[in-house]
Amino acid sequence: MNDDKRTLLILFANGLLYFVVNQVNESLAPFSIHISVEALFLLFPFFYLNTGQGLLIVLITAMFVDATLPVPFGVHVILYFGTFAFLLKMRRVFRRENPRHVLLAALWSNFFIMLGLSFFTAGSLQNLSEFWFRFLCDLAFSQLVVLIVVGWWVNLQRKALLMWEIDVGAELQQY
């Protein structure tokens, strides 16, 4: 087993993000606003870790999110793995050095995860226009939050690893 702590640190960061987002959503509940920034769970493993470690982090994070939400178990695993697989196919296009690429990967990933969740969980509500209006409002707020937070969040995780003397910038990405 690898003796560095990068997997545990990123899992801890994902858990912290999940907790903070749930607290924010609880505060926004009276306004009928729900934000979803689940793409942020996938970005750091995609851009900075090798494929094996990234898949492990995505799997554990997805299982944690599945266990805490009232959705069929495995929904987040399917969505996260599908999104992560798409990102891996685009690994030669998206460069971590370019903030626009990080932002674009985050926005598209968040859109696909939210759209997938709506198809998996909505059932007969999908035929109602109110459902899609609510989805678009939540999507707009979520994308705005992702737009504001993504650069800060990725840099925070990178700096946390640097505090433990793990330099992820010097490593080559595995293709």
Rosetta blueprint (number, residue, H / E / L):
1 M L
2 N L
3 D L
4 D L
5 K L
6 R H
7 T H
8 L H
9 L H
10 I H
11 L H
12 F H
13 A H
14 N H
15 G H
16 L H
17 L H
18 Y H
19 F H
20 V H
21 V H
22 N H
23 Q H
24 V H
25 N H
26 E H
27 S H
28 L H
29 A H
30 P H
31 F H
32 S L
33 I L
34 H L
35 I L
36 S L
37 V L
38 E L
39 A L
40 L H
41 F H
42 L H
43 L H
44 F H
45 P H
46 F H
47 F H
48 Y H
49 L L
50 N L
51 T H
52 G H
53 Q H
54 G H
55 L H
56 L H
57 I H
58 V H
59 L H
60 I H
61 T H
62 A H
63 M H
64 F H
65 V H
66 D H
67 A H
68 T H
69 L L
70 P L
71 V L
72 P L
73 F L
74 G L
75 V H
76 H H
77 V H
78 I H
79 L H
80 Y H
81 F H
82 G H
83 T H
84 F H
85 A H
86 F H
87 L H
88 L H
89 K H
90 M L
91 R L
92 R L
93 V L
94 F L
95 R L
96 R L
97 E L
98 N L
99 P H
100 R H
101 H H
102 V H
103 L H
104 L H
105 A H
106 A H
107 L H
108 W H
109 S H
110 N H
111 F H
112 F H
113 I H
114 M H
115 L H
116 G H
117 L H
118 S H
119 F H
120 F H
121 T H
122 A L
123 G H
124 S H
125 L H
126 Q H
127 N H
128 L L
129 S H
130 E H
131 F H
132 W H
133 F H
134 R H
135 F H
136 L H
137 C H
138 D H
139 L H
140 A H
141 F H
142 S H
143 Q H
144 L H
145 V H
146 V H
147 L H
148 I H
149 V H
150 V H
151 G H
152 W H
153 W H
154 V H
155 N H
156 L H
157 Q H
158 R H
159 K H
160 A H
161 L H
162 L H
163 M H
164 W L
165 E L
166 I L
167 D L
168 V L
169 G L
170 A L
171 E L
172 L L
173 Q L
174 Q L
175 Y L
